[in-house]
Amino acid sequence: MPELRGKAAVVTGGTKGIGRAIVEALLSRGLDVVLGARTPADVERVTAELEAGRFTTGVSPDAAGRVRGVVCDVRDAAACRHLIDAAVSAFGRLDVLVNNAGIGRFGPVEDFAVDDWQAVLETNLSGVFYCSHAAIPHLKRAGGGWIINIGSLAGKYAAAGSAAYNASKFGLVGFSEALMQEVRHDGIRVSLLMPGSVATEFGHPHSAAGDDWRIQPGDIAQMVLDLLDTPARTLPSRIEVRPAMPRR
């Protein structure tokens, strides 16, 4: 198992759901973490909670001094550069980038607002490019590392009313594949996780009791750790993730 303590990571969309679970998992393994998110109050609150050891997973390692929060709207290339630079400034290096930030807006193309289309594509696809573009030189400087993109099975299966979301996630599949081929010989591994139905506010804000069949955010966080533990000679480049026992 590789030694992860002392390595540094950036997680976008890190204040809730899958993102926060990933931040907590990385901290629990000894990494230093910078979390990014759009809402200043959320960034401040979650960073303070983690510094104090208040983890949603119940695991409470000493994270004091090992976590930073940075306000970042990934639709802004300059903000993404600032996020990456903040990690290098705080911890002296960058080893892992988790592109998790994402939004979903849905409706038929005929009625879909141009602003909504741009918001989905800019957040779910351009934001991954902006962060990766800023991170790659630092990952090379560290001797290699990981870029882990959190996608969706919507990147493989289209649905009526989901044109913008599907376009962003289909695009992320192609981007991740091309980037993987570009940087693999620099020691940078690129992986795409494609979850199906996850129990988060994103897809299921009013989940009812008995919905525990869904994938949990902590399950995806564990997969991120599993990737980081993968032997250097091996690259799981695309992983589809489904509930093991969905409703019939």
Backbone as JSON, one array per atom type, in Angstrom:
{
  "sequence": "MPELRGKAAVVTGGTKGIGRAIVEALLSRGLDVVLGARTPADVERVTAELEAGRFTTGVSPDAAGRVRGVVCDVRDAAACRHLIDAAVSAFGRLDVLVNNAGIGRFGPVEDFAVDDWQAVLETNLSGVFYCSHAAIPHLKRAGGGWIINIGSLAGKYAAAGSAAYNASKFGLVGFSEALMQEVRHDGIRVSLLMPGSVATEFGHPHSAAGDDWRIQPGDIAQMVLDLLDTPARTLPSRIEVRPAMPRR",
  "N": [[0.85, -1.19, 0.0], [0.7, 2.15, -0.96], [2.45, 4.91, 0.58], [0.66, 7.56, 1.71], [0.63, 9.69, 3.39], [1.47, 13.06, 3.93], [1.3, 13.77, 1.3], [-0.38, 15.94, -1.06], [-3.65, 17.14, -1.85], [-6.28, 18.32, -4.0], [-9.71, 18.98, -3.95], [-12.55, 19.56, -5.75], [-15.82, 21.03, -5.38], [-16.12, 20.37, -2.69], [-17.61, 20.55, -0.29], [-19.92, 19.16, 0.28], [-21.93, 16.13, 0.01], [-20.62, 13.75, -2.28], [-18.16, 15.01, -2.65], [-17.41, 16.07, -0.1], [-17.23, 13.67, 1.32], [-15.06, 12.51, 0.01], [-13.02, 14.34, 0.64], [-12.87, 13.92, 3.44], [-12.11, 11.23, 3.48], [-9.56, 11.34, 2.29], [-8.18, 12.96, 4.12], [-8.28, 11.24, 6.28], [-6.45, 9.34, 5.54], [-4.12, 10.65, 5.78], [-3.38, 12.62, 3.95], [-2.79, 16.03, 3.0], [-5.23, 18.49, 2.39], [-6.88, 20.63, 0.13], [-9.96, 22.04, -0.17], [-12.37, 23.04, -2.52], [-15.12, 25.2, -3.27], [-18.16, 26.87, -4.29], [-19.64, 28.53, -2.55], [-19.05, 30.88, -0.12], [-19.77, 30.79, 2.66], [-20.29, 28.07, 3.1], [-17.79, 26.96, 2.53], [-16.22, 28.08, 4.59], [-17.54, 27.06, 6.87], [-17.42, 24.2, 6.61], [-14.67, 23.76, 6.44], [-13.88, 24.62, 8.98], [-15.24, 22.72, 10.55], [-13.93, 20.35, 9.8], [-11.31, 20.91, 10.58], [-11.72, 20.86, 13.28], [-12.14, 18.21, 13.66], [-14.66, 17.17, 13.21], [-16.21, 14.91, 11.57], [-18.34, 13.64, 9.03], [-18.36, 10.96, 8.61], [-17.84, 9.79, 10.97], [-15.3, 8.99, 11.58], [-12.54, 10.55, 13.0], [-9.85, 11.89, 12.47], [-6.87, 13.75, 13.36], [-7.07, 16.66, 11.88], [-6.15, 19.18, 11.98], [-4.49, 21.93, 10.67], [-4.09, 20.62, 8.32], [-5.95, 21.0, 6.38], [-7.44, 23.14, 4.06], [-9.67, 25.68, 2.95], [-10.98, 26.99, -0.03], [-12.61, 29.47, -1.82], [-14.12, 28.8, -4.83], [-15.38, 29.03, -7.99], [-15.73, 26.82, -10.45], [-16.26, 27.47, -13.03], [-14.77, 29.59, -13.69], [-11.74, 30.24, -15.01], [-9.52, 31.57, -13.91], [-10.09, 31.46, -11.19], [-9.84, 28.73, -10.78], [-7.11, 28.36, -11.25], [-6.17, 29.8, -9.07], [-7.1, 28.19, -6.98], [-5.61, 25.8, -7.31], [-3.02, 26.86, -7.07], [-3.18, 27.71, -4.43], [-3.1, 25.35, -3.0], [-0.51, 24.41, -3.54], [0.95, 26.51, -2.48], [0.22, 26.31, 0.23], [0.97, 23.7, 1.0], [3.21, 22.97, -0.38], [3.32, 21.28, -2.56], [1.62, 19.28, -5.08], [-0.26, 16.41, -5.46], [-2.59, 15.01, -6.01], [-5.54, 15.51, -7.8], [-8.94, 15.9, -7.54], [-11.58, 16.14, -9.52], [-14.57, 17.03, -8.83], [-16.72, 18.8, -8.7], [-19.97, 19.62, -9.77], [-23.06, 20.22, -11.55], [-26.59, 19.82, -12.11], [-29.02, 20.46, -14.47], [-32.19, 20.29, -15.88], [-34.42, 19.49, -18.59], [-36.52, 19.79, -21.55], [-34.93, 20.32, -24.72], [-36.06, 22.28, -26.36], [-37.2, 24.08, -24.58], [-35.15, 24.81, -22.97], [-33.09, 26.98, -21.16], [-30.58, 29.17, -22.4], [-28.67, 30.16, -20.64], [-28.73, 28.19, -18.65], [-27.8, 25.97, -20.07], [-25.16, 26.8, -20.61], [-24.19, 27.04, -17.99], [-24.21, 24.37, -17.07], [-22.47, 23.04, -18.88], [-20.12, 24.55, -18.56], [-19.55, 24.16, -15.83], [-19.47, 21.32, -15.46], [-17.75, 20.35, -17.41], [-15.92, 22.28, -18.65], [-14.84, 23.26, -16.27], [-13.42, 21.05, -15.31], [-11.41, 20.89, -17.22], [-10.16, 23.43, -16.76], [-9.15, 23.17, -14.11], [-7.53, 20.89, -14.36], [-5.72, 21.73, -16.3], [-4.37, 23.73, -14.88], [-3.25, 22.18, -12.88], [-1.55, 20.18, -13.91], [1.26, 20.95, -14.48], [2.25, 21.12, -11.83], [1.8, 18.55, -10.84], [3.53, 17.13, -12.49], [5.92, 18.2, -11.55], [5.97, 17.1, -9.04], [6.66, 14.57, -9.62], [4.73, 12.96, -10.63], [1.33, 11.69, -10.26], [-2.19, 11.82, -9.53], [-5.13, 12.4, -11.43], [-8.41, 12.47, -10.8], [-11.51, 12.13, -12.06], [-14.84, 12.79, -11.37], [-17.46, 11.46, -12.8], [-20.4, 10.31, -14.38], [-22.89, 7.78, -14.93], [-24.52, 8.91, -16.73], [-22.88, 9.76, -18.66], [-22.76, 7.78, -20.44], [-25.28, 6.76, -20.95], [-27.97, 8.18, -22.46], [-30.8, 10.37, -21.86], [-34.14, 11.53, -22.35], [-34.77, 14.94, -21.78], [-32.42, 15.41, -20.51], [-30.39, 16.59, -21.96], [-28.37, 18.62, -21.72], [-26.98, 17.85, -19.41], [-26.25, 15.21, -20.12], [-24.62, 15.83, -22.35], [-22.51, 17.17, -21.13], [-21.42, 15.14, -19.52], [-20.94, 13.02, -21.31], [-19.0, 14.36, -22.76], [-17.04, 14.58, -20.8], [-16.16, 11.97, -20.6], [-14.75, 11.61, -23.02], [-12.83, 13.65, -22.75], [-11.42, 12.8, -20.47], [-10.35, 10.36, -21.34], [-8.65, 11.2, -23.46], [-6.91, 12.91, -22.05], [-5.76, 11.11, -20.27], [-4.18, 9.57, -22.01], [-2.38, 11.5, -22.81], [-0.81, 12.22, -20.55], [0.15, 10.0, -19.23], [2.77, 9.0, -19.49], [4.16, 10.78, -18.06], [3.92, 9.99, -15.53], [1.51, 10.59, -14.46], [-1.6, 9.53, -13.57], [-4.82, 9.14, -14.89], [-8.13, 8.84, -14.0], [-11.55, 7.98, -14.43], [-14.44, 8.04, -12.62], [-17.65, 6.7, -12.74], [-20.48, 7.04, -11.39], [-23.74, 5.63, -10.72], [-26.86, 5.84, -9.34], [-26.65, 7.86, -6.68], [-26.89, 8.52, -3.22], [-27.36, 11.5, -2.61], [-27.89, 15.06, -2.1], [-27.82, 16.15, -4.6], [-28.98, 14.53, -6.69], [-31.19, 13.45, -5.46], [-32.93, 15.07, -3.6], [-34.99, 14.72, -1.81], [-34.93, 12.18, -0.68], [-36.45, 9.23, 0.47], [-37.08, 7.32, 3.48], [-35.67, 4.08, 3.49], [-34.31, 4.21, 1.18], [-31.76, 3.24, 1.18], [-30.56, 1.56, -0.56], [-29.23, 2.89, -2.5], [-26.08, 4.0, -3.91], [-23.68, 5.18, -1.63], [-22.18, 8.33, -0.65], [-19.77, 7.85, 0.73], [-19.01, 5.42, -0.36], [-18.05, 6.05, -2.9], [-15.95, 7.67, -2.13], [-14.32, 5.74, -0.93], [-13.59, 4.32, -3.18], [-11.98, 6.19, -4.43], [-9.81, 6.21, -2.66], [-9.03, 3.55, -3.06], [-8.13, 3.69, -5.71], [-5.88, 5.35, -5.35], [-4.31, 3.58, -4.0], [-3.62, 1.77, -5.89], [-1.28, -0.3, -7.59], [1.68, 1.1, -9.11], [2.11, 0.27, -11.71], [-0.33, -0.13, -12.83], [-3.41, 0.99, -14.23], [-6.58, 1.86, -13.6], [-8.69, 3.09, -15.74], [-11.33, 3.83, -16.36], [-14.24, 3.57, -14.55], [-17.27, 2.12, -14.0], [-20.0, 2.51, -11.84], [-22.52, 1.02, -9.99], [-25.59, 0.7, -8.08], [-25.63, -2.21, -6.06], [-27.9, -3.69, -5.43], [-30.46, -2.66, -6.76], [-33.8, -1.24, -6.68], [-36.42, -3.38, -7.72]],
  "CA": [[0.0, 0.0, 0.0], [1.54, 3.34, -1.02], [2.39, 5.87, 1.68], [-0.02, 8.77, 1.26], [0.82, 10.78, 4.36], [2.35, 14.11, 3.47], [0.95, 14.18, -0.05], [-1.37, 17.02, -1.06], [-4.75, 16.93, -2.79], [-7.33, 19.33, -4.2], [-11.02, 18.4, -4.26], [-13.55, 20.58, -6.07], [-17.14, 20.65, -4.87], [-15.72, 19.59, -1.52], [-18.3, 20.87, 0.95], [-21.12, 18.34, 0.5], [-22.11, 14.93, -0.79], [-19.46, 12.96, -2.65], [-16.95, 15.8, -2.45], [-17.0, 16.09, 1.31], [-16.81, 12.31, 1.69], [-13.71, 12.31, -0.51], [-12.12, 15.14, 1.48], [-12.7, 13.24, 4.73], [-11.34, 10.0, 3.26], [-8.16, 11.71, 2.05], [-7.62, 13.4, 5.41], [-8.13, 10.06, 7.15], [-5.26, 8.62, 5.11], [-2.93, 11.45, 6.04], [-3.1, 13.64, 2.96], [-3.19, 17.42, 3.2], [-6.3, 18.68, 1.42], [-7.55, 21.9, -0.13], [-11.29, 21.85, -0.75], [-12.92, 24.2, -3.2], [-16.56, 25.24, -3.51], [-18.58, 28.21, -4.72], [-20.32, 29.34, -1.53], [-18.09, 31.2, 0.94], [-20.21, 30.33, 3.99], [-20.1, 26.61, 3.16], [-16.35, 26.7, 2.6], [-15.76, 28.43, 5.94], [-18.12, 26.16, 7.86], [-16.91, 22.84, 6.47], [-13.25, 23.77, 6.8], [-13.81, 24.68, 10.44], [-15.67, 21.43, 11.09], [-12.88, 19.36, 9.58], [-10.2, 21.28, 11.45], [-12.09, 20.46, 14.64], [-12.31, 16.77, 13.71], [-16.07, 16.78, 13.1], [-16.34, 14.25, 10.28], [-19.65, 13.02, 8.86], [-18.16, 9.52, 8.59], [-17.6, 9.3, 12.32], [-13.86, 8.94, 11.77], [-12.13, 11.92, 13.33], [-8.41, 12.06, 12.61], [-6.42, 15.11, 13.63], [-6.92, 17.35, 10.59], [-5.72, 20.55, 12.22], [-3.35, 22.32, 9.87], [-3.96, 19.81, 7.11], [-7.06, 21.26, 5.47], [-7.7, 24.53, 3.7], [-10.84, 25.9, 2.11], [-10.81, 28.08, -0.99], [-13.81, 29.73, -2.62], [-13.77, 28.6, -6.24], [-16.38, 28.66, -8.99], [-14.89, 26.19, -11.46], [-16.53, 28.06, -14.34], [-13.82, 30.7, -13.82], [-10.4, 29.67, -15.15], [-8.61, 32.22, -12.96], [-10.39, 30.91, -9.87], [-9.27, 27.38, -10.74], [-5.66, 28.52, -11.06], [-5.96, 30.22, -7.68], [-7.33, 27.02, -6.14], [-4.44, 24.92, -7.42], [-1.87, 27.57, -6.49], [-3.34, 27.76, -2.98], [-2.63, 24.06, -2.46], [0.95, 24.36, -3.63], [1.45, 27.48, -1.51], [-0.01, 25.85, 1.6], [1.56, 22.4, 1.32], [4.48, 22.81, -1.08], [3.26, 20.3, -3.64], [0.3, 18.76, -5.44], [-0.16, 15.02, -5.88], [-3.89, 14.46, -6.38], [-6.65, 16.42, -8.12], [-10.23, 15.25, -7.72], [-12.55, 17.03, -10.14], [-15.86, 16.52, -8.4], [-17.78, 19.81, -8.79], [-20.9, 19.39, -10.87], [-24.45, 20.62, -11.37], [-27.52, 19.22, -13.05], [-30.24, 21.19, -14.81], [-32.85, 19.35, -16.79], [-35.6, 19.95, -19.31], [-36.44, 19.57, -22.99], [-34.07, 21.27, -25.42], [-36.87, 23.39, -26.88], [-37.52, 25.02, -23.5], [-33.99, 24.93, -22.09], [-32.49, 28.31, -21.2], [-29.19, 29.23, -22.83], [-27.84, 30.33, -19.43], [-28.64, 26.89, -17.98], [-26.91, 25.15, -20.89], [-23.79, 27.26, -20.39], [-23.8, 26.73, -16.62], [-23.94, 22.94, -16.95], [-21.25, 22.69, -19.64], [-18.97, 25.22, -17.95], [-19.25, 23.55, -14.53], [-19.2, 19.88, -15.51], [-16.73, 20.0, -18.39], [-14.85, 23.29, -18.71], [-14.18, 23.33, -14.96], [-12.44, 19.95, -15.24], [-10.28, 21.34, -18.03], [-9.45, 24.52, -16.11], [-8.39, 22.67, -12.96], [-6.49, 19.98, -14.83], [-4.73, 22.58, -16.99], [-3.56, 24.39, -13.86], [-2.62, 21.21, -11.98], [-0.59, 19.27, -14.54], [2.67, 21.28, -14.23], [2.61, 20.81, -10.44], [1.85, 17.1, -10.74], [4.79, 16.73, -13.11], [7.0, 18.61, -10.66], [5.96, 16.16, -7.91], [7.06, 13.26, -10.11], [3.55, 12.21, -11.03], [0.2, 11.79, -9.35], [-3.49, 11.36, -10.01], [-6.3, 13.23, -11.69], [-9.59, 11.6, -10.7], [-12.7, 12.86, -12.46], [-16.1, 12.18, -10.95], [-18.44, 11.61, -13.86], [-21.73, 9.76, -14.15], [-23.37, 6.89, -15.97], [-25.13, 9.77, -17.74], [-21.9, 9.9, -19.71], [-22.89, 6.61, -21.33], [-26.69, 6.52, -21.25], [-28.71, 9.43, -22.62], [-32.22, 10.34, -21.49], [-34.9, 12.72, -22.7], [-34.78, 15.94, -20.72], [-31.1, 15.49, -19.89], [-29.44, 16.86, -23.04], [-27.22, 19.38, -21.24], [-26.23, 17.01, -18.47], [-25.63, 14.15, -20.91], [-23.55, 16.4, -23.17], [-21.36, 17.45, -20.27], [-20.83, 13.9, -19.02], [-20.34, 12.36, -22.46], [-17.77, 15.1, -23.05], [-16.05, 14.26, -19.78], [-15.58, 10.67, -20.95], [-13.75, 11.83, -24.06], [-11.74, 14.45, -22.2], [-10.64, 11.98, -19.55], [-9.61, 9.38, -22.13], [-7.56, 11.88, -24.16], [-5.93, 13.38, -21.08], [-5.03, 9.93, -19.77], [-3.16, 9.2, -22.98], [-1.38, 12.56, -22.9], [0.06, 12.43, -19.39], [0.5, 8.74, -18.55], [4.22, 8.81, -19.46], [4.68, 11.71, -17.06], [3.63, 9.44, -14.22], [0.2, 11.08, -14.0], [-2.67, 8.62, -13.94], [-6.14, 9.79, -14.99], [-9.22, 7.89, -13.86], [-12.91, 8.51, -14.45], [-15.45, 7.27, -11.89], [-18.97, 6.98, -13.32], [-21.52, 6.46, -10.53], [-25.16, 5.71, -11.06], [-27.73, 6.51, -8.39], [-25.96, 8.13, -5.42], [-27.77, 9.14, -2.22], [-26.93, 12.85, -2.26], [-28.87, 16.09, -2.4], [-27.74, 16.49, -6.02], [-29.95, 13.83, -7.51], [-32.34, 12.95, -4.69], [-33.01, 15.96, -2.44], [-36.05, 14.33, -0.87], [-34.9, 10.72, -0.57], [-37.28, 8.72, 1.56], [-36.54, 6.18, 4.24], [-35.66, 2.88, 2.69], [-33.52, 4.43, -0.02], [-30.37, 2.92, 1.45], [-30.02, 0.76, -1.66], [-28.42, 3.74, -3.37], [-24.67, 4.19, -3.61], [-23.45, 6.22, -0.64], [-20.99, 9.13, -0.94], [-18.58, 7.2, 1.26], [-18.6, 4.34, -1.26], [-17.23, 6.67, -3.94], [-14.71, 8.08, -1.48], [-13.49, 4.56, -0.77], [-13.03, 4.0, -4.49], [-10.87, 7.12, -4.65], [-8.67, 5.66, -1.91], [-8.59, 2.33, -3.74], [-7.33, 4.12, -6.85], [-4.59, 5.83, -4.88], [-3.56, 2.41, -3.54], [-3.35, 0.88, -7.02], [0.15, -0.37, -7.95], [2.07, 2.1, -10.1], [2.1, -0.3, -13.07], [-1.7, -0.41, -13.22], [-4.26, 2.18, -14.34], [-8.02, 1.71, -13.86], [-8.94, 4.38, -16.38], [-12.75, 4.17, -16.35], [-14.93, 2.65, -13.66], [-18.71, 2.31, -13.88], [-20.42, 2.14, -10.49], [-23.96, 0.9, -9.9], [-26.08, 0.04, -6.87], [-25.59, -3.67, -6.18], [-29.24, -4.25, -5.33], [-31.45, -1.6, -6.97], [-35.2, -1.64, -6.6], [-36.91, -4.11, -8.9]],
  "C": [[0.88, 1.25, 0.0], [1.37, 4.22, 0.22], [1.79, 7.17, 1.15], [0.19, 9.95, 2.19], [1.84, 11.79, 3.83], [2.13, 14.52, 2.03], [-0.2, 15.19, 0.02], [-2.39, 16.81, -2.17], [-5.63, 18.17, -2.87], [-8.6, 18.59, -4.58], [-11.98, 19.53, -4.56], [-14.93, 20.08, -5.64], [-17.01, 19.9, -3.56], [-16.49, 19.83, -0.24], [-19.51, 19.98, 1.23], [-21.05, 17.07, -0.33], [-20.82, 14.16, -1.04], [-18.18, 13.73, -2.36], [-16.49, 15.82, -1.02], [-16.55, 14.71, 1.76], [-15.39, 12.04, 1.21], [-12.7, 13.1, 0.31], [-11.84, 14.42, 2.8], [-11.87, 11.97, 4.57], [-9.86, 10.31, 3.06], [-7.48, 12.17, 3.34], [-7.37, 12.2, 6.32], [-6.91, 9.23, 6.8], [-3.98, 9.46, 5.23], [-2.57, 12.48, 5.0], [-3.46, 15.02, 3.49], [-4.16, 17.75, 2.07], [-6.73, 20.14, 1.35], [-8.88, 21.59, -0.79], [-11.75, 23.15, -1.38], [-14.42, 24.07, -3.36], [-16.96, 26.68, -3.76], [-19.05, 29.11, -3.59], [-19.4, 29.63, -0.36], [-18.49, 30.67, 2.31], [-20.01, 28.83, 4.15], [-18.62, 26.26, 3.28], [-15.83, 26.96, 4.01], [-16.26, 27.42, 6.97], [-17.49, 24.76, 7.79], [-15.43, 22.77, 6.84], [-13.08, 23.79, 8.31], [-14.21, 23.36, 11.09], [-14.57, 20.38, 10.95], [-11.67, 19.64, 10.44], [-10.44, 20.82, 12.88], [-12.31, 18.96, 14.77], [-13.74, 16.3, 13.64], [-16.32, 16.23, 11.7], [-17.71, 13.58, 10.19], [-19.54, 11.5, 8.89], [-18.01, 8.93, 9.98], [-16.13, 9.11, 12.63], [-13.38, 10.36, 12.03], [-10.63, 12.01, 13.55], [-8.07, 13.51, 12.92], [-6.14, 15.79, 12.3], [-6.42, 18.77, 10.77], [-4.45, 20.84, 11.44], [-3.21, 21.59, 8.56], [-5.09, 20.03, 6.11], [-7.21, 22.76, 5.28], [-8.96, 24.58, 2.87], [-10.64, 27.11, 1.24], [-12.11, 28.24, -1.77], [-13.42, 29.65, -4.09], [-15.01, 28.21, -7.03], [-15.6, 28.11, -10.18], [-15.21, 26.67, -12.87], [-15.55, 29.18, -14.67], [-12.41, 30.12, -13.86], [-9.42, 30.27, -14.16], [-8.84, 31.7, -11.55], [-9.82, 29.51, -9.72], [-7.76, 27.43, -10.56], [-5.35, 28.91, -9.63], [-6.13, 29.05, -6.73], [-6.12, 26.1, -6.14], [-3.22, 25.58, -6.78], [-1.95, 27.62, -4.97], [-2.86, 26.47, -2.34], [-1.12, 23.99, -2.45], [1.57, 25.34, -2.63], [1.34, 26.97, -0.08], [0.83, 24.63, 1.95], [2.83, 22.06, 0.52], [4.47, 21.87, -2.25], [1.81, 20.0, -3.99], [0.49, 17.37, -6.01], [-1.46, 14.46, -6.44], [-4.86, 15.61, -6.68], [-7.9, 15.59, -8.31], [-11.21, 16.28, -8.26], [-13.95, 16.49, -9.88], [-17.01, 17.51, -8.62], [-18.67, 19.53, -9.99], [-22.29, 19.89, -10.52], [-25.3, 19.88, -12.39], [-28.73, 20.11, -13.24], [-30.88, 20.46, -15.97], [-34.09, 19.97, -17.42], [-35.43, 19.72, -20.8], [-35.64, 20.68, -23.67], [-34.86, 22.5, -25.87], [-37.09, 24.48, -25.83], [-36.3, 25.37, -22.64], [-33.34, 26.31, -22.26], [-31.02, 28.24, -21.6], [-28.27, 29.36, -21.61], [-27.67, 29.0, -18.7], [-27.7, 25.96, -18.75], [-25.45, 25.53, -20.6], [-23.32, 26.91, -18.98], [-23.43, 25.26, -16.46], [-22.64, 22.57, -17.66], [-20.01, 23.32, -19.01], [-18.57, 24.56, -16.63], [-18.74, 22.12, -14.71], [-18.07, 19.49, -16.45], [-15.6, 21.02, -18.43], [-14.12, 23.38, -17.38], [-13.15, 22.24, -14.77], [-11.2, 20.31, -16.05], [-9.48, 22.41, -17.31], [-8.58, 24.02, -14.96], [-7.25, 21.76, -13.4], [-5.35, 20.76, -15.5], [-3.8, 23.23, -15.99], [-2.74, 23.4, -13.04], [-1.48, 20.44, -12.62], [0.87, 19.68, -14.32], [3.13, 20.94, -12.82], [2.7, 19.3, -10.22], [3.14, 16.56, -11.36], [5.96, 17.04, -12.17], [7.11, 17.66, -9.46], [6.4, 14.77, -8.33], [5.92, 12.38, -10.54], [2.45, 12.36, -10.0], [-1.07, 11.29, -10.02], [-4.38, 12.54, -10.36], [-7.49, 12.27, -11.73], [-10.82, 12.45, -10.99], [-13.95, 12.09, -12.03], [-17.15, 12.47, -12.02], [-19.78, 11.02, -13.46], [-22.02, 8.74, -15.23], [-24.16, 7.65, -17.04], [-24.14, 10.11, -18.85], [-21.91, 8.74, -20.68], [-24.32, 6.4, -21.79], [-27.44, 7.85, -21.29], [-30.17, 9.25, -22.22], [-32.88, 11.63, -21.93], [-34.94, 13.67, -21.51], [-33.43, 16.14, -20.06], [-30.01, 15.89, -20.89], [-28.2, 17.59, -22.54], [-26.34, 18.53, -20.34], [-25.53, 15.88, -19.21], [-24.46, 14.68, -21.72], [-22.3, 16.65, -22.32], [-20.66, 16.17, -19.83], [-20.28, 13.03, -20.15], [-19.02, 13.03, -22.81], [-16.68, 14.78, -22.06], [-15.4, 12.9, -20.04], [-14.47, 10.86, -21.97], [-12.57, 12.63, -23.54], [-10.84, 13.6, -21.33], [-9.79, 10.97, -20.3], [-8.42, 10.03, -22.83], [-6.49, 12.34, -23.19], [-5.11, 12.23, -20.52], [-3.89, 9.56, -20.71], [-2.04, 10.24, -23.07], [-0.36, 12.52, -21.77], [0.53, 11.14, -18.72], [2.01, 8.55, -18.47], [4.93, 9.86, -18.6], [4.43, 11.21, -15.64], [2.32, 9.93, -13.64], [-0.87, 10.12, -14.5], [-4.01, 9.36, -13.88], [-7.2, 8.7, -14.94], [-10.56, 8.61, -13.85], [-13.82, 7.55, -13.69], [-16.82, 7.69, -12.39], [-20.06, 6.35, -12.46], [-22.9, 6.55, -11.15], [-25.89, 6.46, -9.97], [-27.04, 6.64, -7.02], [-26.9, 8.88, -4.48], [-27.18, 10.46, -1.77], [-28.05, 13.82, -2.57], [-28.91, 16.42, -3.89], [-28.87, 15.84, -6.82], [-31.24, 13.49, -6.79], [-32.52, 13.79, -3.43], [-34.04, 15.55, -1.41], [-36.11, 12.8, -0.75], [-35.66, 10.25, 0.66], [-36.56, 7.62, 2.31], [-36.66, 4.93, 3.39], [-34.9, 3.02, 1.39], [-32.05, 4.07, 0.19], [-29.79, 1.95, 0.44], [-29.12, 1.58, -2.56], [-26.95, 3.7, -2.96], [-24.54, 5.34, -2.61], [-22.21, 7.04, -1.02], [-19.7, 8.5, -0.44], [-18.1, 6.04, 0.4], [-17.7, 4.88, -2.37], [-15.9, 7.14, -3.35], [-13.77, 6.9, -1.28], [-12.86, 4.16, -2.1], [-11.88, 4.93, -4.85], [-9.63, 6.63, -3.91], [-8.13, 4.4, -2.58], [-7.74, 2.67, -4.97], [-5.94, 4.55, -6.4], [-3.7, 4.69, -4.39], [-3.19, 1.46, -4.67], [-1.85, 0.86, -7.34], [0.48, 0.53, -9.13], [2.0, 1.57, -11.53], [0.69, -0.43, -13.63], [-2.53, 0.87, -13.23], [-5.71, 1.79, -14.62], [-8.52, 3.03, -14.44], [-10.41, 4.8, -16.38], [-13.5, 3.12, -15.55], [-16.41, 3.03, -13.59], [-19.17, 1.74, -12.54], [-21.94, 2.15, -10.41], [-24.36, 0.39, -8.51], [-26.09, -1.47, -7.07], [-26.98, -4.28, -6.2], [-30.29, -3.14, -5.52], [-32.87, -2.15, -6.79], [-35.62, -2.36, -7.88], [-38.09, -3.38, -9.52]]
}
